[in-house]
Amino acid sequence: MKLLSIALLAAAGVTTAMLPDAARPVHEPGRQVPAESWAPRDTADSLWRRGRIAISDESWSRAAQAFREIVDRYPKSAYAGDALYWEAFALQRMGSQGDLRRAASALEQQRVEYPKAATFTSGESSALLTRVNGRLARRGDADAAAAVSEMAAAIAEATVAGVGEAMAQAAAELERARPEIERGLAEARRELAQAGVRISRESRGGRGGDIPPGCEHVVDDERIEALNALMQMDADLALPILKKVLERRDKCSELLRRKAVFLVSQRDNDEAFDILLSAAKNDPDRATREDAVFWLSQTKHPRAVEVLEQILLKEAPDEEMQKKALFSLSQMDSDRSRVILRDFAKRRDVSEDVRGEAIFWLGQRKGEANAAFLRELYASLESAELKEKVLFSVSQSRSPENTRFLLQQAKDRRLDPEMRKSALFWAGQSGAPTKDLAEIYDSGGDDTELRNQVIFVLSQKKNDDAAVDKLLDIARREPDRDLRRQAIFWLGQSRDPRVAKLLEEIINK
C-alpha cells in the first residue's frame, strides 16, 4: 500500500528522487530539521542558520520569523524557496487557526514562485500542505476541505495505466533512493524500539516521559519491580522508601522517581499527598514534576485544589506546568476548581497560550454555568485566537442558548469574516437547525465568503434531507456561478439519489 501511494504521487508529477546533499532535510527520530547552510556567501545565510537552530530548539515562532525574513528581504536568495517550506513547517507546529492559514499561504507561494525549490520538487511541500489542509478542514475551513476532497477523488480515479506507468517510475526512484530508505528504516526501527520501551513502562503505571540518554537499561530494572511488589505487599511500609527514592538525584534515577510518583499516588492519605506535593514542587526532572501534578488531581485530598492554584499563581510561572495544573483542575469536580479555571481564563497578565488552555478545559467540562461564562467572556476578548477557542468550547455543549450564541456571531457583520465563518461552522457542528443556516445563506447578500461557508456547513450535516434540499436549490437557482459550483461539488460527495438526478439535469442542459 505504501508503494502504491508513492506511485500515485509520482503519477501526479511529484518526484521521490533524493535531494541534493546541499538541500536535503535531515531526518532524526521523531523530528525534522533543515539542511545545514550550503551558500555561506549568500546574504541570507545567517538568517537560514538562525532558523535552523530555532527548528532544532523547537522555537517555532522564532523559526517562522527567521524564514519569513529571508523571503521578504532576500527573495532572490538561494535559500528563499526552501525557507517558505520551513516557515510553513514551523507555523503548523504552532498550530493555531491563523498559523495554519499562514502555513498554507506560504506553501502556495512556494508553488507559484519557487517551483524548483528542493522541498517542493521532493514532494515534501505537497505532503505538508495536505496535512495543513486536513487540520484546517477539521476546524471548518471550506476551501481546505474542498482541497482535501479533490485530492482524495483524484487518487481514487487514477487509471490503471497511469498507476502502471507510475509504478515503473517509482521503482527506478526507489532504487536510486535505497541508501536513504535504509537509513530511514534503521531510524524507524530505533524509534519503534524506544516506543516499545515506553509502552512497556507505561503499562506498568505512570506516564514516564522520555528516557534520558544512556538510561534505557533502567526501564526494566529489577528495582522498579521491587518497588511495585513492596507497594502491593505493604503500602504503609513502602511510602517512606518511595520518599527516599524521590530524594535521589543520581544518574538515571529520574526513571525510578517517575515510577515512584505513580506508586505513591495509589495511596490515599496525608503522607502520600505530601510526598507528591514535594515532587511536584522540587523534582529537577520535568516529567516527574508533571506526573506528580497529574496524580495530585486524582487524589481527593482537600488541599489538592489549593496546591494546583499555587502552581498557577507562581511569581515566575512555568507555562508547561501551568498547562498541566489547568488540566488537573479540570478533572476535579469541585466548585473551587471551576472558579479558578474561570478566573484564570479572564486574566490579561498571563500567556495567551496558557489562557487558551483554561478556555479549552472549561469547554470540556461542559454544563450551562461554564457555557454562560464563556459566552460572556467572548465579548471582552481582543485576541482572535482566544475568541476562536471560545467558539469551539461553547460548541462542545449542545444547548439552544449555545447554538443561538454561535449563530449570532455568524450573522454579525461587524466581526472579522474568518471569525464569522468559524462561528458558523461550530454552530453547524453543535446541531444548528438547517432552517437557520438557510436563513443566513438567503440573507447573506453579497457576502460570498459567508454564503460559501454555509454551503460547506450544510454539506457536513449527515442524514439531513433538509440540508440536501437546500443545496439542491442552490445548485439549481443560485445566480452566482461560483456558489452553484460549490453546491454541486459538495453534493457530489453525497450518496443521496436526488443528487444523481440533478447531475443528469446539468449534463443534459
C-alpha positions in Angstrom: 0.0 0.0 0.0 2.9 2.4 0.8 4.5 1.7 -2.6 1.1 2.3 -4.3 0.9 5.7 -2.5 4.4 6.6 -3.8 3.4 5.5 -7.3 0.3 7.6 -7.3 2.2 10.7 -6.2 4.7 10.0 -9.0 1.7 9.8 -11.4 0.6 13.2 -10.2 4.0 14.6 -11.1 5.6 14.5 -7.6 9.1 13.1 -7.8 10.5 11.0 -5.0 14.1 11.4 -6.1 16.7 12.0 -3.4 17.5 15.7 -2.7 21.0 17.1 -3.4 23.1 17.0 -0.3 23.0 20.8 0.0 19.3 21.0 0.4 18.2 17.6 1.8 16.4 17.8 5.1 17.9 15.9 8.0 15.6 13.3 9.5 16.1 12.4 13.1 13.9 10.1 15.2 10.7 12.0 15.7 11.7 15.3 14.2 12.8 17.1 11.0 15.4 19.9 10.7 16.6 21.9 7.7 19.8 21.2 5.9 23.0 22.9 7.0 23.7 26.1 5.2 25.2 25.5 1.8 25.7 29.0 0.4 27.9 30.8 3.0 28.3 33.9 0.8 24.6 34.2 0.4 23.2 37.4 2.1 20.5 35.2 3.8 22.9 32.6 5.1 22.9 33.9 8.7 19.1 34.0 8.7 19.0 30.4 7.4 21.3 29.3 10.2 19.2 31.2 12.8 16.1 29.5 11.5 17.7 26.1 11.5 18.8 26.5 15.1 15.3 27.6 16.1 13.8 24.5 14.4 16.3 22.3 16.3 15.3 24.0 19.6 11.6 23.7 18.7 11.3 27.5 19.0 8.6 27.6 16.3 7.7 31.3 16.4 11.4 32.3 16.2 11.9 29.9 13.3 8.9 31.1 11.3 10.0 34.7 11.7 13.6 33.9 10.5 12.5 32.0 7.4 9.8 34.6 6.6 12.5 37.3 6.8 14.6 35.5 4.2 11.7 35.6 1.7 10.7 39.2 2.4 14.3 40.7 2.5 16.1 38.4 0.0 13.6 36.9 -2.4 16.4 36.0 -4.9 18.4 34.2 -2.2 19.3 30.5 -2.8 17.5 29.8 0.5 14.3 31.7 -0.3 12.3 28.8 -1.8 13.0 26.3 0.9 12.6 29.0 3.5 8.9 29.1 2.7 8.6 25.3 3.4 10.3 25.7 6.8 8.2 28.7 7.6 5.1 26.6 7.0 6.6 23.7 8.9 7.1 25.9 12.0 3.7 27.6 11.7 1.9 24.3 11.6 3.7 23.2 14.7 2.4 26.3 16.4 -1.0 25.1 15.4 -3.5 27.9 15.8 -6.1 28.6 13.1 -4.2 31.7 11.9 -0.9 29.9 11.9 -2.3 27.1 9.8 -3.7 29.5 7.3 -0.4 31.3 7.1 1.4 27.9 6.6 -0.9 27.1 3.7 -0.3 30.5 2.2 3.5 30.1 2.4 3.3 26.7 0.7 1.1 28.1 -2.1 3.7 31.0 -2.5 6.4 28.4 -2.8 4.5 26.5 -5.5 3.9 29.7 -7.6 7.2 31.5 -7.1 9.8 28.8 -6.3 8.7 25.5 -8.1 12.4 24.4 -8.3 12.9 24.6 -4.5 14.2 21.2 -3.2 11.5 20.8 -0.7 8.9 21.4 -3.5 10.3 19.0 -6.1 10.8 16.3 -3.4 7.0 16.3 -2.7 7.5 17.4 0.9 5.6 20.6 0.4 2.7 18.8 -1.1 2.6 16.4 1.8 2.8 19.2 4.3 0.0 21.2 2.6 -2.2 18.2 2.7 -1.6 17.8 6.4 -2.3 21.5 7.0 -5.4 21.4 4.9 -6.6 18.4 6.8 -6.3 20.2 10.1 -7.9 23.3 8.7 -10.8 21.3 7.3 -11.4 19.7 10.7 -11.8 23.3 12.1 -14.3 24.3 9.5 -12.3 25.8 6.6 -14.4 25.1 3.5 -11.6 25.7 1.0 -9.2 23.4 2.8 -11.9 20.7 3.0 -12.5 21.0 -0.7 -8.8 20.7 -1.5 -8.6 17.5 0.6 -11.7 16.0 -1.1 -10.4 16.9 -4.5 -7.1 15.2 -3.8 -8.8 12.1 -2.5 -11.0 12.0 -5.6 -8.0 12.4 -7.9 -6.2 9.5 -6.2 -9.4 7.3 -6.3 -9.8 8.0 -10.0 -6.2 7.2 -11.1 -6.3 5.0 -14.1 -4.8 1.5 -14.2 -2.5 2.6 -17.0 -1.4 5.7 -15.0 -0.7 3.6 -12.0 1.3 1.1 -14.0 3.4 3.8 -15.5 3.9 5.4 -12.1 4.9 2.1 -10.6 7.7 1.9 -13.1 8.9 5.4 -12.3 8.6 4.7 -8.6 10.7 1.5 -8.9 13.5 3.5 -10.5 13.3 6.2 -7.9 13.3 3.6 -5.1 16.5 2.1 -6.4 18.2 5.4 -6.5 16.9 6.2 -3.0 17.9 2.9 -1.5 20.6 4.3 0.8 18.3 6.9 2.2 15.5 4.4 2.6 17.8 2.0 4.5 18.9 4.8 6.8 15.3 5.8 7.4 14.3 2.2 8.2 17.2 1.9 10.7 15.9 5.1 12.4 12.3 3.8 12.3 13.4 0.5 14.0 15.2 2.5 16.7 12.1 4.7 17.2 9.9 1.6 17.4 12.3 0.0 19.9 12.1 3.1 22.1 8.4 3.3 21.7 8.1 -0.3 22.8 10.2 0.5 25.9 7.9 3.5 26.7 4.7 1.4 26.2 6.1 -1.4 28.4 6.9 1.1 31.1 3.6 2.9 30.9 1.6 -0.3 31.0 3.1 -0.8 34.5 1.9 2.6 35.6 3.0 6.2 35.2 3.3 8.3 32.1 7.1 8.0 32.2 8.3 10.7 29.8 11.4 10.5 27.7 14.2 8.1 28.5 17.4 10.0 29.3 20.4 9.0 27.1 22.2 6.0 28.4 19.4 5.1 30.8 17.5 2.6 28.6 18.7 -0.3 30.8 16.9 1.1 33.9 13.5 0.8 32.3 13.4 -2.9 33.1 15.5 -2.6 36.2 14.5 -5.1 38.9 14.4 -2.2 41.4 11.3 -0.9 39.7 9.6 -4.3 40.0 10.8 -4.4 43.6 9.1 -1.0 44.3 5.9 -2.3 42.8 6.0 -5.5 44.7 6.6 -3.7 48.0 3.7 -1.3 47.4 1.4 -4.3 46.8 2.6 -6.1 49.9 2.7 -3.3 52.5 1.8 0.2 51.3 2.5 1.8 54.7 6.0 0.4 54.8 6.6 1.3 51.1 5.8 5.1 51.4 9.0 6.0 53.4 11.1 4.0 51.0 9.4 5.7 48.0 10.0 9.1 49.6 13.8 8.3 49.7 13.7 7.2 46.1 12.2 10.6 45.2 15.1 12.3 47.0 17.6 10.6 44.8 19.5 12.7 42.2 22.0 10.3 40.7 22.2 9.5 37.0 19.1 7.7 35.6 17.3 8.0 38.9 14.6 10.0 37.2 13.1 6.8 35.8 12.9 5.4 39.3 11.4 8.6 40.6 8.7 8.7 37.9 7.7 5.2 38.8 7.7 6.1 42.5 5.4 9.0 41.9 2.8 6.7 40.3 3.1 4.2 43.2 2.8 6.9 45.8 -0.4 8.1 44.1 -2.0 4.8 44.7 -2.0 5.5 48.5 -4.7 8.0 49.5 -3.6 9.6 52.8 -1.8 12.8 54.0 1.7 11.3 53.9 1.2 10.3 50.2 -0.2 13.7 49.4 2.8 15.5 51.0 5.3 13.3 49.0 3.5 14.0 45.7 3.4 17.7 46.6 7.2 17.8 47.3 7.9 16.0 44.0 5.6 18.5 42.1 7.5 21.4 43.5 11.1 20.3 43.8 12.0 17.4 41.5 14.5 18.6 38.8 13.0 16.3 36.2 10.1 18.0 34.3 8.4 14.7 33.5 8.4 13.7 37.2 7.0 17.1 38.2 4.3 16.8 35.6 3.4 13.3 36.7 3.2 14.5 40.3 0.8 17.4 39.3 -1.4 15.0 37.4 -1.7 12.5 40.3 -2.3 15.3 42.7 -5.5 16.0 40.8 -6.6 12.3 41.1 -6.4 12.4 44.9 -9.4 13.6 46.9 -7.3 15.4 49.3 -8.8 18.8 50.3 -5.5 20.6 49.7 -5.1 19.4 46.1 -7.0 22.4 44.6 -5.1 24.8 46.7 -1.7 23.4 45.6 -2.7 23.5 41.9 -3.8 27.1 42.3 -0.4 27.9 43.8 1.3 26.4 40.7 -0.8 28.7 38.5 -0.1 31.8 40.5 3.7 31.4 40.9 5.6 34.6 40.5 8.0 33.1 37.9 5.5 30.8 36.1 6.4 27.7 34.2 3.9 27.7 31.3 4.1 24.0 30.7 3.4 23.3 34.4 0.6 25.8 34.3 -1.0 23.9 31.5 -0.7 20.6 33.5 -2.2 22.4 36.5 -5.2 23.7 34.4 -5.8 20.2 33.1 -5.7 18.7 36.6 -8.1 21.3 37.9 -10.5 20.5 35.0 -10.5 16.9 36.2 -11.6 17.8 39.7 -15.3 18.0 40.4 -15.4 20.9 42.9 -16.8 24.4 42.8 -13.4 25.9 43.7 -11.6 24.3 40.8 -14.2 25.7 38.4 -13.9 29.2 39.9 -10.1 29.0 39.5 -10.4 28.0 35.8 -12.8 30.8 35.1 -10.7 33.4 36.9 -7.6 32.3 35.0 -9.4 32.5 31.7 -10.2 36.1 32.4 -6.7 37.2 33.4 -4.9 39.5 31.0 -1.5 39.3 32.6 -0.7 35.7 31.7 0.4 34.0 28.5 -2.3 33.9 25.8 -1.4 30.3 25.1 -1.9 29.2 28.7 -5.1 31.3 29.0 -6.4 29.4 25.9 -5.9 26.2 27.8 -8.2 27.3 30.6 -10.8 28.2 28.0 -10.4 24.8 26.3 -10.8 22.8 29.5 -13.8 24.9 30.6 -15.5 23.8 27.4 -14.6 20.1 28.0 -16.3 20.3 31.5 -19.5 21.3 29.7 -22.5 22.4 31.7 -24.6 25.6 31.4 -22.6 27.5 34.0 -19.4 27.2 32.1 -21.1 27.9 28.8 -22.7 31.0 30.2 -19.3 32.2 31.5 -17.6 31.6 28.1 -20.4 33.4 26.2 -19.9 36.4 28.5 -16.1 36.2 28.3 -16.2 36.3 24.5 -17.4 39.9 24.4 -14.4 41.1 26.5 -11.7 39.3 24.4 -9.5 41.1 22.0 -7.4 38.2 20.7 -8.8 36.4 17.6 -7.2 33.2 18.8 -8.9 33.3 22.2 -12.2 34.1 20.5 -11.8 31.1 18.3 -11.2 28.9 21.3 -14.3 30.2 23.0 -16.4 29.5 19.9 -15.1 25.9 19.9 -15.5 25.4 23.6 -19.1 26.7 23.5 -19.9 24.3 20.7 -18.9 21.4 22.9 -22.1 21.8 25.0 -25.2 21.4 22.9 -28.0 23.7 24.0 -30.4 26.2 22.4 -28.5 29.0 24.2 -25.2 28.0 22.8 -26.5 27.4 19.3 -28.2 30.8 19.4 -24.9 32.5 20.5 -22.9 30.9 17.7 -25.5 31.9 15.1 -25.5 35.4 16.4 -21.7 35.6 15.9 -22.1 34.2 12.4 -24.6 36.9 11.5 -22.7 39.8 13.0 -21.3 41.8 10.0 -19.1 43.8 12.4 -16.9 40.8 13.1 -13.9 39.6 11.1 -15.0 37.3 8.2 -12.9 34.4 9.4 -14.5 34.7 12.9 -17.9 34.6 11.4 -17.0 31.5 9.3 -15.7 29.8 12.4 -18.9 30.6 14.4 -21.0 29.3 11.5 -19.0 26.0 11.3 -19.2 25.3 15.0 -22.9 26.2 15.0 -23.4 23.5 12.4 -21.3 21.0 14.4 -23.4 21.7 17.5 -26.7 21.0 15.8 -27.9 24.3 14.4 -31.2 23.7 12.6 -30.9 23.7 8.8 -33.6 26.4 8.5 -31.4 28.8 10.5 -28.4 28.0 8.3 -30.6 28.5 5.2 -31.8 31.8 6.5 -28.1 33.0 6.9 -27.5 32.0 3.3 -30.5 33.8 2.0 -29.8 37.0 3.9 -26.1 36.9 3.0 -26.4 39.3 0.1 -23.1 40.0 -1.5 -21.1 38.2 1.3 -19.9 35.4 -0.9 -17.4 34.0 1.6 -20.0 33.6 4.3 -22.5 32.0 1.9 -19.8 29.7 0.7 -19.2 28.6 4.3 -23.0 28.0 4.7 -22.8 25.6 1.7 -19.9 23.8 3.4 -21.6 23.6 6.7 -24.8 22.2 5.1 -22.7 19.6 3.4 -21.5 18.4 6.8 -25.0 17.7 8.1 -25.2 14.0 7.7 -28.6 12.3 7.1 -30.4 15.6 6.9 -32.8 15.8 4.0 -33.5 19.4 4.5 -29.7 20.2 4.1 -29.6 18.3 0.8 -32.8 20.1 -0.3 -31.2 23.5 0.3 -28.0 22.5 -1.5 -30.1 21.2 -4.5 -32.0 24.5 -4.5 -28.7 26.5 -4.5 -27.3 24.3 -7.3 -30.3 24.9 -9.5 -31.3 28.5 -8.8 -28.3 30.4 -7.3 -27.4 33.3 -9.8 -23.7 33.2 -8.6 -21.9 30.7 -10.8 -19.1 30.0 -8.2 -21.6 29.3 -5.4 -23.6 27.0 -7.7 -20.4 25.1 -8.4 -19.6 24.8 -4.7 -23.0 23.4 -4.0 -22.6 20.9 -6.9 -19.2 19.9 -5.6 -20.4 19.1 -2.1 -23.5 17.4 -3.4 -21.1 15.2 -5.4 -19.8 13.9 -2.1 -23.3 12.8 -1.1 -24.9 9.5 -1.9 -28.4 10.9 -1.9 -30.2 9.6 -5.1 -31.6 13.0 -5.8 -28.0 14.2 -6.5 -27.7 11.9 -9.4 -30.8 13.3 -10.9 -29.5 16.9 -10.5 -26.2 16.0 -12.2 -28.1 14.4 -15.1 -30.2 17.6 -15.5 -27.0 19.7 -15.6 -25.4 17.4 -18.2 -28.4 17.4 -20.4 -28.8 21.2 -20.4 
